[in-house]
Amino acid sequence: MSGLAWDAISSVTAIVGNAIAVVIAVLSLRRADQALAQASEISDRAMRAQYAIDGAAAAIAWRDQVIALHDRGLNPEQIRAIMLLEDGGEGYEQANGRIDDILSIVPRSGT
C-alpha cells in the first residue's frame, strides 16, 4: 500500500473516531441534562415540603400564644391587639387561624 492509502485510512479512522466521540458526548450531555432536571424537581419538592412544615409550626406557635393569652383572661380583641404588635403580625391571623374561631372551642384553663 502506498503512503497515500495509509493517509486516507488514517484520516477516515480519525474522522470515525471523532464522530464516535461526538455521539458519546451528546449522549452524555443528554443524560446529564436529565439528571439535572430530576435533581431540580426533587429540590422543588423538598422546598415545598419544608415550607409546609414551617407553616404548620408557625400556626401551632400562633395558636399556643393565643390560648396562653386567653388563659390569662384576655378577650379576643385584647389578644388581637397584642398579636398585631409582632413583627409581621398583620397577616398572622388570616394565615394561622382566626382568634375568635380558635377560642370558640377552647375553654379557659382551670374552667
N, C-alpha and C positions, 0 to 999 in steps of 0.2 A: 504494500500500500504506500501510496505516495504521501508526502507531507501535507498536501492539500486535503487529502481524505481524512487524515488524522485531525487536522484543524477543524474540518467540518463536523466530525464526530464529537470532538471536544466542545465545539460551540453548541451543538444540539444537546449534548449531555448537560452543559451548563444552563441552557435555557429551560430544559425539562426540570432540572434540579431547582432552579429559581421559581418556576411555576408551581412546583410542589410546595416549596417554602411559603409562597404567597397564599396558596389554598389553605395550608395549615394555619398560617397567621390569621386569615379571615375567619376560619372556624373557631380558633381560639378566642378571637375578639368577640364573636357572637356569643360564645359560651360565657365569657367574662361579663358581657352586657346583660345576659340573662341572670347571672349570679348577682350582679349589682341591682337589678330590678327586684329580685327576690329579697335581697337584704333591705332594700328601701321599704318594701311592703311590710316586712317583719318589723322594721323600726317604727313605721307609722302605726301599726297595730299596738306595739308596746307603748308608744307615747299616748295613744287613746286610752289604753287600759290604765296607765299611770294617772292620767287626767281624771278618769272616773274614780279611781281610788282616792286621789287627793280631794275631789269634790265631795265624796261621801264622808271623808274625815272632817272636812270643813263644816258640813251640815250637822254632823254629830256634835262637834265642838260648839256650834251655834246653839243647838237645842239644849245642850248641857248648861250653857251660860244662861239661856232664857229660863230654864227650870230652876237653876240656882237662885236667880234674882226673884223669881216667883215665890220660892220657898222663904225668901227674906221678907215677903209681904208686899212686894211691889206689884202694881197692876200692869196690864199690857201697855198702856200709854207711857208709864214711867220706864218700863223696860225698854220700849222702843226708843225713847229719848236717850237712854244710856247707850244702847247698842248703836245708834246713829253716830255717836262720838268716836267710834272706832275708825281707824284709817280705812277708807273704802266702805264703811258701814252702810252707805246709802243703798246699795243693791243687795246686801246680805239677806234681808228678809224675803225678798222676792225669790232669791236663788235657794235659800236653805230652809224655808218654811215660815209661813205667817205666824207671828207670835200668838194672835188670837186663836188660830187653829191648834197650835201646839198646846196651849194652856187649857183649851176647852175639854181636853180628855185627860189632863194630868191634875190629880188632886195635890194640894199643898202637902209638903212633908209634915207628918205628925197629925194629919186630919183624917 
